[in-house]
Amino acid sequence: MCDMKKQCAYILKNGSQCDDKTFGDSDFCKWHTHEDLIPGKDENARHTLEGIARQEKSLEGFNMQRLNLHDISLIGADLGNADLSRANLSYSHLYRVNLRGANLFKTDLTGANLRSACLKDVNLLGANLDKAKFDMAHWNKDFVIKNEQEGIAAEKKNNRQLALEKYKEAEEIYRNIKLSLRDQGHSRDESPFSHREKIMQRKQMPIFSPARIFSKLMDMTTGYGERPLNVLMTMAVDILAAAVLYGIFGVQQGDKILSFGSKNPSGLMDTLGNLVYFSGVVFTTVGFGDILPFGFSKLIMLFQGLSGQILIAFFIVALYKKMMSR
């Protein structure tokens, strides 16, 4: 009897159906079957896949688990939602490839060229990223990877245990990407992953614990030393807030008192200007001595002088990182 094979049942994201024939008793073709591909089963897999890519056909959803695809060239190919878990993609040429939603669990990406690739919603848990080139790659908004998104979703469903597992996975992935980029001298690209790694460490801490609250405060004020703009804004808030406190409790300028409650012939704006000036002098620990604190303002001055030294140190470190990455 004639073997009448059906068309593969896999539906591509554009709504069209895969035009390959079914494989064995499956409703899907060889590349879309859910069965694991045995290593070495298709010795010509690399050349077959390169041929499909050259014809500009989609490789979306392809099952390429455990295949040896060393040095494969799939430049610009569509590999969305493909399963490449445990595959060997070492030194592969994947420039501008679409890997959105792909499973790269324990995939060997040693030396792979992933420049300008779409890496949104990929699973990179356990992947070997040594010498992999990620510069100019496209990630999710704010570089939030799939594992972290799953952790957030689990936490919303009050599944704290699953959330912790996903945050731990995300922390590992962020660290691996960071180290890979750092080893190649891409400090600027490394920064957002270093930041997200620290966020994952915070989210694994007990809720409302002092350590978690302190970590959140560090993130808001300094971006964990990765965001100079955060530090700059915190410095401005520190100076203005302290100026207001000095205005409430008063400081002495010569023979007159500078405070919001005292009369100043030059007006409120002159008083406020002098208070901001004094706050800035204290913050930078310049200390000219033309304005002196008294009473509770002395305590405010001590705390502001300490916070100023810390924030200036953070700003210098964050700025240095940005400058060195250029």
N, C-alpha and C positions, 0 to 999 in steps of 0.2 A: 504493500500500500504506500501511497505517496505521503511523505511526512509533511503535513500541513501545519507549520509553526505559526503561531499568532504574533501580533505586534506586541512589543514590550509595553507593559501597563504603566510605566513610570511617566508622570506628568511633570514637565519642566516648569520653571517659575513663570515663563511667558505664556503658559497655558497650553502649549503644544505637547504632543505625545512623542516619546522616544520612538524613532523609526526602525530600531534594530529588532530582530526576531527574538522570541523567547528562548531561554536557555534551559535544557532538560525539561523537567516537569514544572519549572517555575513559571510564574506569570510575567517574569521580568527577563531582560536580556542578561548576557554574561556580566556586563558591567554594572547592572543595577540589581543583581541578585543579592539577597541579604546573607547568603552563606559566605563564610570566610574563604578567601582565595588562598590556596596552599602555596607557600613560597616555592618558586621555581616551576609552578604548574604551567605558566605561560612564559617561556624564555624570551619570547618576542614582545612581551608586554610593553617595554620601553619604546620600541620602534612603532608598535601599533598605536600607542597613545600619542606619540609625536606626529604620526601621520594624520590622526583625527584632528589634532590641534592645527596642523598646517592647512587642513581643509576648512578651518574656522568653524568647526562643529563644536557644540558644547560638550564638556565633560562633567556637567553638573550631576551631582549625586552618584558619581562613579564609585564602586567599591574597589579600592586598591590596597586593602589591608595587607601588610607584610610583604608587599612586592618590592623587589630590588630595582629601584629607579635611579640609581646613582648616575649623576651627570646628565640627567634627562633635560631636554630643552622644551619648555612649555610656555614660552614668552607670550604674554597677553592672553593666555587661555582662560576659559571659564571653568573653574573647579568648585563652584559654589556648592555647599552641602556635601562635598565629596568625603569619603571615609578613607583617610590615609594613615590610620592608626598603625603604629609599628612599622611603617614603610621606611625604606632607605631612600631618602631624598638628598643625600649628601652631595654637595657641590652641584646641585641642580640649578638650572637657569629659569627662574620664576619671575622675571621682571614684569611688572604690571599685571600679574596674574590675579584673578578674582578667586579668593579663598573664603569668601563670606560664609559663615556657618559650617566650615569644614572641620572635621575631626582630625586633629594632629596629635592625638594622644601617643606619647612615647615615639613620635616620629623622629628619625635622624635627619636633622636639618643642618648638619655640620657644613659650614662654608657655603650654604645655599644663598643665592642672590634673590632676595625678596624686596628689592628696591621698588618703591611705588606700588607694591602689591596691596590689595584690599584684604585686611586681616580683621575685619569686623566679625564679632561673634564666633571666633575660632576657639577651639579647645587646644591649648598648648601645654596641658599638664604633662610633665615628664618628658617633654620634647628636648632633644639635644640641640641647643642653640649656639654652640661654640662656633665663633667666626661667622655666624649668619649675618647677612647684611640687611638691616631693617630700615635704613635711612629713607625718609620720605614715604614710608608705608602709611596706609590709611587705617586708622583705628576708630573705635567707637568714640562718641562724644566724651570728652574729659578722660580719654584713655581707659575707660571702664570696660574690662574684659567680661566675657560671658560668665565665668565662674563667679565673679563678684555680683553680677546681676542676679544669678541664681541664688546667691546668699541673701541678697536684699529681699527677693521674692519669698524665700523661706521664712525670713524674719517677719515679714508682713503677715504670714500665716501662723505666726507664733511657734514655728518649728525651729527653736534655738539651736538644737543639736545639728541639724542639717545645715543651718546658716553658718555655724562655726566651722564645719567641714569645708564648705565652699569658700569661706574667707581664708582658711588655711591653704587651700589649693591656689587661690588667687594670689596670696602672698608669695608662694613659691614661684609662680609664673612671673609675677612682677620682678622678683629678685633675679631670676634667670635672664630676663630681657635686659634688665639694668646692667648686670655683669657682662653680658655679651656686648652691649653697646659701649660700656666703659673700657673693655679690653681693646676695642677698636678705636678708642679716642673720641667717641661721639658723646661728649659730656652733655651737650645741649639736648640731644634726643633722650639721654638717660634720665634727665631730671624729672619728668612727669611720672615715670615708672618708679623711681625712688620715692616720690611723694605718695603714690598710691600704695606702695609696699608698707609704708608707715601707717597709712589709714587702715589697712587690713590688720596690722598688729593691734591698733587701737580697738577695732571692732570685735576682736577676740577677747578683750578685757571685760571683766564683769561690769554690767551697766551701772552707772552712777558711782563707780569706784573712784577714789581720789586720783589714781593713776590715769584712768580714762578721761576724767575731767581735765586733768593737767595736759594730757596729750591733745585733747580737742582745743584747749586754749593755745597751745603751741602751734597748732595747725592754723587757727584763725589769725593769730598775730604774726607768725613768721613763715607759714607754709612749710614748717619743718626745715627752715633754712634754704628752701629751694625757690622761694618767690620774693625777690627784692621789693616788689611793689607792695606786698602785704606788710613787710617790715616798715617801709616808708610811711604807709598809711597809719600803722600802729604808732610810729614815732610822732606823727602829727596829732593824733588823738591824745597821746600822753601829754604833749606840751600844752594843748588847749585845755584838757581836763584839769591839769595841775594849775594852769593860770586861773581857771574859775575857782578852784579851791583856795588859792592864795587870795583871790578877791573876796571870798567869803570870810576867811580867818584873818586876813590882813598881813601886809609886810610894810617895812619902814624904808622910806626913801628920804634921807637927810632928816629934816625936822618934821616931815609930814607922813601920815599913814595912807598907804594905798590899799583901798578896799572899796567894795561896792556900797558900803554904808557910810563912808566918809565923803565930805564935800571936796570937790576938786574944781577950782576955777576954770581949768582947761576942758572940763567936761568928761563924760563917761568914756568916750572913745580914747582919750589920752590915758586915762587910768587903765583901760583894757590893754592898750598898746604896751604900756610899761609892765603890766603883769605878764603878758605873753613874752616880752623881752626877758624878764627875770626868769620865767619858766624855761625858756630856751637856754639861758646861761647855766641854770642848774642842771638841765638835761645833758648838756654837753660837758658839764663839770669844768667850765671855763672859770667861773667865780670871780667877777670883777670887784665885787664888794660895794658897789654903789647903792644896791638895794639889799636889805637884810631881813631875814625872817624873824618872827618872834612867836611865842606861844605854840599853838598847834601847827603852825606853818613850818616850824623846824622839823617836825616829824615827817610832814609831807615832803620837805626838801630832801631828807635822807633817803626815803623810798624812791623819789624821782631820780636822784643821782645814781642810785643802784640800777634802776630800770633803764636809764639812759645808757649806761656802760654796756649792759647786756644787749640791748637792741642795736646799738651802734656796731657791736661785735658781730651780731647776726647779719646785719646789713652788709658789712664788709665781706663776710664769707659768701653770702648769697650773690653779691655783685661780682666777686672774684670768680665764682663758678660760671656765671653767665659770660663774663669777659673771656675766660679761658676756653670756652666752648666755641667761640667764634673763629 
